[in-house]
Amino acid sequence: MKAAAERGSQGYMSYYAEDAAELPNGADMFRGKESIAKTMGFLDDKNNRLTWKPVYADMAASGDLGYTYGTFEFRSRHKDGKPTVEYGKYVSIWKKQKDGSWKVVMDMGNSSPGPKS
């Protein structure tokens, strides 16, 4: 999240594997880091802010595959300038790379109601 806040889409995409898949809510699947990156330009707009909160994480006994899931919040502005907030949930699957780093190989999110009062 810090990388996305500081460097926009480039920071966000720095955690994606080259062969990653993105399964966005209400849209076609994207395969490959380059293809996914083309859809993340909204993170470069300073009026937009994506934050997320992991709720759970686990790792396979093999130590090379894991996942996280949680909630997200996306704040932006409508064309009329009014602020909007979208809420959702996500799951990310992480795979240990040959160089020892961890990268997202699959990410999926969908909308949900706002937090309960």
Phi, psi and omega in degrees: 000322179297318180297320179293319180294322183277324187234015176060221185298326180294319177295316179299313184287346180296345179258011179258140174286156180301326183258024183296160174234141177240129181243079185285154178296125174069020181217168178292157176288145175245136179239133179096138183303317181298317179295317180295317182303327180296340182263358187257010181301335179301337179287346180273349178278120183295345176280351182255140178217118177254124175231153178216159182228109175297137178256328183206149175216148177207162182226145175295152179302333179292340178079012182239002181216137179209175178211156173228150170216157182180208182240158176224163176223131178238116179254133180208188177234138173293168177301331179278001177092353180285137179290145177229156177226130174245140179244152178194185177229159184214163168221135177234133176255128184247143179229135177289129182271167181302331180275003178093350178281162177253132180228150175287127176253341175207136180223140181214139177216155174210162186283159177207167177297163178294172181300148179284141181284000000 
